Each structure stands twice: as structure tokens, then as C-alpha cells.
Amino acid sequence: MSRHSTGGVPIGVIDIYWWLLWGSLGFAVLSLFLGNILDGLLDSVFDSLGEFFNPLLVFGTLSVVAGAGVLLTKYSSLLPVLVLLISLLIGFGAYLLIYYFLVIPMSNAESSASISVQDLVGEVGEVITSIPEKGMGEIFIARSNGSRSETAVSFDNKVIKQGQQVVVVEVKDQILYVSELDEI
């Protein structure tokens, strides 16, 4: 391992990899505790570069490059230039893996498992509190991802009695407008 002098303090190639590794890991710990603040600061920087350059990818890749550099420098007899090239290739591979298997799925994921009331249009439910001609009642809708009770109004301005099956026609201001479901 070759060492170069920088003003009396010898710095080896492995030291640079260690600094890069600890710096990237330090950023990860900081983002854990100060995540919202750092997100705000870094989003403005990384937003202009696009989704392909977000902080998770950049600092994750730097950690992988540094870790590979430390291991290859310490446990192989490769030249420092080859160690750098191999570390960069390993880092690029990790970058692609993180991007395609973590960033893209996370950006496509729903922020909540619950459904929006707007998603109930077309659903069938049962009246649990009678709905007057010009008033509100309550319906119960059973779904595979959970059941819920919602406030409902008659779409046709007709009385709908408790126990009747209804279909959600539309949603306005978080209130379901329902019509009685006719038997076929």
C-alpha cells in the first residue's frame, strides 16, 4: 500500500475509502434523526437533478463504493486504480439495485392502506340507519380490505329503509349518494 505525504500527515488510499464510508454512514444517521430538515434542504438540490439522483441513491452508492474500496484495498493485492474501478462498478450495480428494487416501488406505493371515500362509487352496501327522503342515514359497506360505515343520502330522493341493499352512485363532500338496489 503506497502512502503519499500531504504536509507531514501520511494519507493512504484506504484512509480515503474509510472517510467516504464513515461520511456516508454519518449522513445516514443524521438523516435518521434530522430527516425532515435534511429532506427539505436536499430535495431542493436533488429535485433539479431528477428522481435518478435522490439522496438515498447517492449516499447509498457512496457507502457501497467506499466499503468495496476498503475491502479490496485491505484483502487484495490489486493496484489502487483497479480497486477504484472495481469499487465503482460494484457501486453502480448497487445503485441500479437500489433504484429499481427500492426507490421505484416506494414511489409507486400508496401512502396509506385505507381507501378513499371516492373509491366507494359502484360499491354495494346495506342501510343500517334508514335514509329519509330529504335527509341522511347510514350504510355499511363490506370489502375485502375492510368494512366501513358511511353517511348516506338518497340519490333518488326516496325513503330507503334499514336492511335494504343500496349501490353508491356518487360522492359529494364525503357523503355517499345511494340508490336502492333492485332485485333482478
N, C-alpha and C positions, 0 to 999 in steps of 0.2 A: 504494500500500500504506500503510495507516494504522498508526501506531505509538502505543502508549499507554505512559505513564510508570508505572513501579512502583518508587517510591523512588529515582529517579535513573537506573535502568537501563531503557532502552527495549526493549520486547519486541514483536516483530511477530507476526502470525498465522503466518507461515511458520516462525518460530522454534519455535512450539508444535508444529507438524507435524514439524519436524526432531527435536525432543526425543522425541516419540512414536515416530518411526521408529527412531531410534537406541536408545531404550529397549527396543523390541520386538526389534530385531535383537540387542541386547546380551543379552536374555533367551534368545534362540535359541542364541547362542554359549555362554552359561553352561550351558544345558540340555544342550549337546553334551558339555561336559566334566564337569558335575556332574549328569548326567541322573538317575541312580538316587536321589540325595539329594533333588533337586528334585521328582521324581515322588512320592516318599513324602510330602513336605510339601504339594505341591499337590493330590495325589489326595484327601487328607482334605478340602480346601477344595472342590474341584470335584466330588467324588463326591456331596456333598449336593445339588448343583445338577443332576445328571443328566448323561447322555452328550452332550447337545446343547451343554454348556458345558465342554468339556475344554480344557486349556491350549494344545494345538495350534491349535484353532479360535480361541480368544480372542486369542492373541498374533499369529497369522497374519492375522486380520482387522484388528487394530490396525495392523499393518505396512502392509497394503493401504490402509487409510483414510489413514494418515499419508503414504504415498507419493503417493496420488492428491491429497491436500491440497497437498503440496509442488509437484507438477507443475502443478496447476490454479492455484495462487496465483502461481507464477512465470511461467507461459506463457499465462495468460488474463487478461481484464480483468473477470472476474466479481466480484461482491460477495462478501466473506468468508462471509456466511451461505449464499449459493448454493454456494460452494466446499465448505463443510461438508456441506450436504445432498447434493450430488453425490458427495462422498467417502464419506459414509455409505452411499449407495445402492450404490456400487461395492464397498465393504467388505462389505455384506450379500450381494451377488452372489458375492463371493469366499468368504464364509462358507458359503453353500449349496453351492458347487462343492467346497470342501474337505471339507465334511461328507459329501456324497453320493458323491464320487469318491475320497476318501482314507480318511476315518475309518470309514465303514461297511464298505468292502471289507477294510480292515485288521483290523477287529474280527471279521469273518467268516472271515478267513484262518486256515489251520492254522498252528500254531507250528512244525511240522516236516513235511517231505515224507515221512518214513518212516511206515509203517503200524504200528498196534498189533498185538500178537500176538492180541488178541481179534478182530481183523478177519479172521483166517485161518479161522474156523469156516465150513465148507462148501467150502473150497478143496481141490483135488486135488493130491497130491504123489506123489513116488516115494521109497520106502525106500532109503536109501543105507548104513545100518548096520542089519542085521537087528534086529527087535524081539522079544525073548523073551516068553514067556507072562506072566511077572510081573517085567518089567524094562524098561529104557529102551533105545531105539535112536535113530536119527536119520533125518529125512526132508528132502527137498529140494522146495521149492515155487517154481515159476517163475511170475512175474506180470509184467504189462506195465510196472509201475513198479519192478521189481527182483526179483531172486531171492533166496531165503534158505534156510538150513538151520536146522532147529529140533529140539530134543529131543522125542521122542515116546514114548508108551506105548500099548499095545494096549487099546482100549476094550472089546473082547470077551474079553480075557484069552487070546488065541490068539497063536501064533507067526506073525509076518509076516516073510517072507524078503526079502532085499535084491533090489531091482528091481521089487517089487510096487507097483502103484498103490494109494494109500490116499486116504480122504477124512477131513478133520478134523471130528470130531463135537463136541468141546468143548475148552475150555482151562481148566485149573486150575493156579494157581500158576506161570504161564508155561510149562507143559508141555502139549503137544498130545496129546489123546486121539484116536486114529485107528482107523478100521475099514478092512479090506481092501475095495477097490472091486471088486465082482463085474462080470464082463463081461456085457453084455446080448445 
